């Protein structure tokens, strides 16, 4: 059918949504990822670049100019 992404504002809303879906036998899965997907993808790319030596070093003197 279709997929819905909901953003409850607090734990009470989350609990109510879960109870509602369970009562109607609607299957759902809960993402356990604490960060937004775009952010985690960028972090994976950055870690890969660091492993491959694709980094730039900046001295403290350059920062404070």
Beta strands, then each sheet from edge to edge (+ up, - down):
end
